[in-house]
Amino acid sequence: MYLLTLLTLAVLLCSSSPVSGGKVLVFPVDGSHWVNMNIIIKELHIRGHEVTVLRALDSWHIKPNSSHFKTITVNSSTGFSEQNFGSFVTRLLKMRREGTSFWSFISLVPNILTQWYFMHEQVLQMTEEIFEHKAIMQKLSDAKFDLVLTDPAFGGGVFLGHRLGLPLVFNVRWAIQSEGHNVIAPSPLSYIPIPGSELTDKMTFKQRVKNFLIYVITCIQFWYIIEPNYKPFAHRHFGKDVNYMELFQAADVWLMRNDFTFEFPRPTMPNIVYMSGFQCKPSKHLPKELEDFVQSSGEHGVIVMTLGTLVEQLPEDLTEDIAAAFAELPQKVIWKHKGKKPSTLGNNTLLLDWLPQNDLLGHPKTKVFVAHGGTNGMQEAIYHGVPLVGLPLLFDQQDNFFRMASRGVAKVLDYGTVNKDIFLDALKEVLYEPSYREKMKKLSSLQRDQPMKPLDRAIFWIEFVMRHKGAAHLRTESYKMSKTQYHSVDVLAFLFGTVLLLFTIFLSVGKCIWRRMFHQRKAKKE
């Protein structure tokens, strides 16, 4: 029996394919984007790869020491410090709360654009410091990395990958230009809604006009924020013949953090790999005290509320309204909340500085998830089949929740106008209208029904790029074409000119023949 066991182990060892650990350089984006990037990094570490993460001195979530990656800290700022970004978020939310008119909304735009301009500027300054730091560049060159893994919401990783001559893999939902698909895949405005338009893929004429106008506004924002930062940087470091947009479009693989349970149907590309829900996993047992609280809810179940990592606490008046609404429900409530305890807090509500979100969403007694609309929370809610009450606060959160509402799995509230009664009515609607839960269970079933786990698929493609030194065969070369070539304007002009020339020749020949015949007839008559 002992010999048989040894023989079996020997056969298994010989038949298994050898694993060669690669070297991955990561240029991440801080904040909530780091949360999902860190999941990929941990999995790469587990599979034997060596990961090095570039971080700024003022990094918010990216710590200088980790058991699963090395770090190189740059003595620079990216504008993502907790203090700077937190104060911007607080100021923005205060402005939204104080005014809800159209003109109040318009007044927010310059603040948002100025902050985005500053953040892009800071990231490029950090990248420039890396380029000019001979010791760091020598260290990066000597390390012989296999690829650069980056989030293209900012362009530092793209420029660094080009400077080092390494294959590029994106962990992406947003690129500097727009939503990731719009940068690389055909995106007809007739049925591809621009993010923020709150439109579906089925548009009326009026909606298509709205979609087009929002596209124009998006282009203006792009010219204001991106062009003044990225174009001079690319020309300064790579030459005036280098188009920075092409550096993004030349990425080998785009690991897309969504799929078509969340996205509307649209054209895609061979090097776009969907990994929606890659951060999701089966729930684990709750700590005893938390489990006891959940079980005490009986048949009524539990409501979970958290507003992510960017917003520590809401304004006091809104916090009081939310607590008062919760107090009128028979359900138990677990609320991630920091700051002053609301005076209206009911006995059914438990306040926590931190909560195990995935494990709570996977608990059978969880009935509703009150969330801000970050992509990570949306995907976990879909995975566990928990309907949503949305309180979108910033950035893409409104657009994310619109997609959930369009599928009938979420009730979305306006942060500027929400009060106790509105919040309570929304909770009751999602709690007691069965269609919300039924439709979310259907979405969950669709998301889970895949031939392999999304995280495994993401790691496979990262390793694929390592093995083959890129994935050029999956990349389209269309990004190198001018708009005239891409839309075949030159071909249409040539064909039109050819037809026009032939038609002109035909008319001229016909005219000559007619004149000759006319003169011959005239001569015969004379």
N, C-alpha and C positions, 0 to 999 in steps of 0.2 A: 504494500500500500504506500509506503514511504517512497519507494523508487518510482511508483506510478505518479505520485504527486510531483516529484522532481522533474520527471519527463514532461509532464503537462506544463509546468512552469517554463521549462526550456523551450518547448514548442511555441508558447505564447510570446516569449521574449524574442525569439527568432522571427516570428511572423509579424510582429508589430513594426510599424514604420518608424525610422529614427526621427527624433525631434531635435531640430537645431534651433537654439534660441537666437532671436534676432535682436537688433538694437533700434529702439524707436525714440525719436526726439519729439517731444510734445510741446507745442506752443498754444496754451489754452486761453480761454476767456473766463474771467473770474465770475463770481456770483452763482446763480442757479445753473449756468452753463457748465461750470466746473463739476457740479454734482453728478451729471450724467457722464462727463468725460472721465471722471475718477472711476466710475464703474468699469469702463472699457480698460482703463489702465490696470486696475486690480486683476481683471481677467487675463490680460497680457502677462502680468507678473506670474500668475498661477500657472500659465502654460510655458513658463521658462524664458520669457523675453525680458530683456533689460530695458527699462524705461527711464528716460531723463526728462525732467520737466523744467522749462524755463519759467521763472516767476519774477515779478517785480518786488521791490523792497516793501511796498505798501499793500501786498496781496491780502485780500480779505479772507478767502476760504482756503487758499493754497498754502499749506504750511511748509516751512523749510525742511522739516524732517518727516520721513515716512518709511514704513517697513516695506512698501511695495514699489517705490520709485526713488530715484536720486533727483536732486534739484540743483539748478544753477541760478543763483539769485543775482539779478541785475540791479545795480544801485540807481534805480529810476522809478518813476511813478507812472501808472497807467490810468489814473483817474478813477480807479475802482476801490479806493480805500473806503472802509466802512463809514468813516466820518463824512467824507466828501459826497459819496453817492447817497448815503442815508439822508443827509440834509437836503439834497436835491429832490429826493422822493417825497420827503415830508413837505417841502415847499409846494411841490406840484399837487399833492393830494389836498393840501389846504386850499389852493386856488380852485380846484375842482369842486370842493365842498362849499365854497363861498359863493360861487356863481355857476348857474346851469344854462344860461342863455347861449345863443349861437355866438355872440360877440365875446362872451367869457371863454368859450372854447377856442375862438380865434386867438385870444390873448395868450393862451397856453402854448401855441405853436412856436413862437420865437424862443421861449424858454427851453422847450424840448430840443429844437434844432441847435441852439447854442450849446447845450449840454452834450449832444451827440458829436458836434464838431469838436468840442474840447476833448472828448474821450478818444476819438480817432486820432487827433493830433498827438495826444499823450502816448498812445500805443506806438505810433510811428516814431516818436522821439525815443522811446525805449528801444525800438528796433534799430534805429540809427546808432544809438549808444552801443548796442551789441556789435554792429558792423565795424565800428571804430575802435572797439576794445580788442586789441590784437591777441591778448591772452585768451579771451573767451572764444574768439573765432578760431584760434589755433587749437584749442581744446575740442571744439565742435568738429573741426576738420579731422583731427587725429582720432576721434572716437569711432569713425567709420560707421556712421549710422546707416541703417537700411532704408529708412523713410522718415518723413515728417508727418505727424498726425496733428491736425490743427482744426480749430473752429473758425470758419471764414466770416463770422460776424464782424471780425476785425482782420486787417490784412497782414499783420506782422509775421505770422507763420508762413503765409504764402511767399512773402519776399525773402524770408530766411531760407525756405526750401529751395527757391530759385538760386540764391547766392551760393548755397552748398551743393547745388546740382543733384538734389535728391528727389525721388518719387514723392508724390503728395497724396495724402488721404484726408478727406474732410469728414469730421463729425458735424453734421450740418442740419439746420432748419433754415437759418437766415445767413445770407452772405452780405457783404457791404453794399451790394447793389440792390438787393431785394430778397424776397423769398427764394430759396435755393433753386427750385425748378425754373423760375423765370430767368435765371442767369445762364442756364445751359440747355434747357429743353424748349422746343417750340411752344409758345404760349399765346394763342390767338385771343384777343380781347373779347371776341364774340361769345366765348363760353368759359374763359378762364378768369374768375374774379380776382381783382387786385386786392391783396390783403388790406383790410380796413374798410373795404367797400360794403361789407355785410351783404354780399350777393352770393347766390348759388351759381351752378353751371347752367341753369335754365333761366335766361334773362329775357325780359320784354325789351322793346326798342328803347323805352325810357331808361331802363336799367343799363342797357348797353352804352347809352350816352353817359350816364353817371360813371360807369366803369372806365370809359375812355377819359373822362375829365379827371378822375382820381389818378389814372395812369400818368397824365400830363403833370399833375401836382407832384406825384412821386418822382418824376424825372427832374422837376425843378429842385426838389429837395436834394436829390442825388448830385446835381450840379453845384449846389450850395455847400454841401457837407463833404462829399467824397472827392470830387475833382480837384478842389484847391489843396487837398492833403495828399492824395495818392499819386496824381500825375507828376507833380514836381519831384516827389520822392523817387519814383521809378526812373525818371529821366536823369536824376542826379546820380543814382547808383548803378543803373544798368544801361544808360544811353537813351537818346531821344527816339531811337527806332523801336523801343520796347513799349508795348501797350499793356498797362497794368491789368486791364480787363482780361486780356488773353492769358495772363499768368494764372488767374483764377479758373478760367475755362479749361485750362490745360491740366487740371488736377486729374489724377488717375482714377480714383474711386470716390464717389460721394455717398457716404453712409448717412442716409436720410432718416431723421428721427420721427418719422410718421409713416403712414401707409393709407390705403384707400378705405379703411374704416373711419378715418379722420379727414382725409383729403377728398376733394371732389374729383371724379374721373378726369384725367388730363393726359396729354402726351408725356412720355418720359424718355430716358436714354439708357443705353446698355450699361453704362458705368454708374448708374444710380442704383444703390442697394438699399432696400427698405428694411429698417430695423425697429419699427414701432413697437413699443413695449419691452425693449431690450433691458430696461431697468426693473421690470416687474418680476415678481417671484411669488410663489405660494406663501401665505402668511404663516408666521410662527406663533407659538403660544405667548400670550401676553403675560407680563409680570403679575404676580398673584393679586396685589392690591387693585390693579387696573382690571383684571379679569373679574374680580368680585364686584367691582362697580358696574361693569358691563352686564354681568348676570343679574344684578339687582333691577335691571330695567324690565325684566319679565317679558311679556308678549309685545310691549310697546317698542322695544329696541332702542338703538343708540343713534345720535347724530354726532358726526365728527366735523369740527371746523378748524381750519388752519389757513393762513394767508401767506405761506411760503417763507422765504428767507429774506426778502427785501424789505418787508413792512413789519416792524416789531410790534406796533400797536396802532389802533385807529384813534381818531379824535374822540374825546371823552363823551360828547353827546351821542355819537353813533354807538360807542361801546355800551352806554347805558340803554339805548334802544334795543340793541341786539340781545343783551342780557335779559331785559324785560320780556322780549318776545320768547326767548327760550324758556323762561320761567312759567309761561302759560301752557306749555306742552307737557303731555304725560311721558314723553321720551326722556331718557337720560342724555346729557350732552357732555362731550369731551372737547374742550376748546383750548387750542394753543394760544396763550395770551400772556404778554408781558406788560408790566406797568401797573397802574392803580386798579385795585379790585372794584368792579362796578357795584354801586349801592343797590342796584335792582337785581343782583344776581340771585337766582333761585337755588333751592336745595338740590335740584336735579342736575346742576351744572358743575362740572369739575374743570378748574383752570390748571393748565400745565405749561411750564416753560418749554418743554419739548415733548413730543408724542411719537410713538412708533406708527407712522402713517400707514405704511404698507400692511402691517399686521392688523391694524384696526379696520382698514378697508376690506380686508379679507375675512373679517369676523362675521359669522352668520347673523349676528344681531344688529349689524350696522345697516341703517335704513337710508340715510342721506349724507352726502358729503358737501359741506359748505366750503367753497374754495375760491381762490382768486383767479384761476385760469392759466397757471403755468403749465407748460407742456408735460412736465414730469407728473404732476398731479392728475392731469387729464388722462394720461395713459394708464396710470394706476387705477383710476376710477373705472375706466373701460375694462381693464383686465379683470377686476373683481366684480364688475357688474353693479356698481353703486351709482344711482342717479344723483344729479347735481343741483345745487342752488348756487348760482354764480354771483360773485361780487368782484368783477374785473376792475383792476386798479390802474395798470400801466401797460405800455408797449403793446405786445401782441395778444394780451390776455382777452381783450374784447373780441378780437377776431377768433381766437380759440373757442370762446364760449358761444359765439354765433354759430360755429360749425356744430357744436353739441346741441344747441337749441334747434337748429334746422333738422336734426335727426330725432327730435322729440325726447331727449334724455336729460334736458336741463332747463331750469327756469332762471333767466338772467335778470339781474337788478342793476339799476343805475346808481353808481356810487354817489353821485351828486344829489340825488333826490330820495334815496332810501331812508325810511324811518321804521319805527316799531311795527306799525300796522302793515306796511308793504312787505317787510321782512317776514312777519308772521304768516301772512297770506301765502307767500311763496313757499314757505316751509310746509304748510298744510297741503298745498296743491301737490307738491312732489311726494309728500308722505302718503297721501290718501288717494291719489289718482294712479291706478295700477299701471297705466300705459308707460309711465316714466321708467319704472323698474323693468317691465317686460321688454321694452325697446333697448334698454341698456344691457340686459342679459343677452339679447340677440347680437348686439355689437361685441360683447365680450366673447361670445361663441365664434364670431367671425375672426376676431383678432387672434384667438388662441389656435384656430384651425390652420396650422402651418406645418410644412414638412420638417422644419428644424427650428430650434429656438432662435429668436432674433439676435441674441448676443452671440450665439455660436456662428450665425451667418456673418455678423460683423467681424468677428475674429478671423473667420476663414478668409475673408476678402483682404484684411490687413496682411495676413500671412501670404496670401496669393501675390500681393504686390511685392512683398519681400522676396519671395521665391523667384519671381520673374523680372525683378528690377523695374517694376512699373506695370501698367496695363494699357499700353498705347493702342492695342487692337480694339479696345472698347471705346476709345475717345473719338469723337467726331472732329474733323478738321474744319467744320463750318465756321468756327469762331475766327479763323484766319481770313475769312472772306469779307469783303466790303459789303455794306448794305445793298449796294447796287447789284453785286454778284449774288448775294444770298437770296434776294427776292427776284432774281432773274430779270431785273429791269433792263440790263444790257442785252440779254437774249431777246426779250420782247421788242426792244427798240430795233435790234438788228432784223428780226423777222418782219416787223412792221415796215422798216425801211426797204427791205427786200421786196415785199409785196407791193409797196408803193412804187418802187422802181420798175418792177415788172408791169404793173398797171400803166405806168407812164409810157414805158416802151410799147406796150400793146396799143395804147391810144395813139401814140406817134406813128407807129407802123400802119394802124388802121386809117389814120388820117391821110397818110401818104398814099396808101392804096386807093382810098376814096377819091383823092384829088387826081391821081393818074387816070383812074377810070372816067372821071368827069371830063378831063381834058380829051381823052380818046373819043368819047361820045360826041363831044363838041366838034372835034376835028372831022368826024364822019359826017355830021350834019352839014358842015360847011362844004 
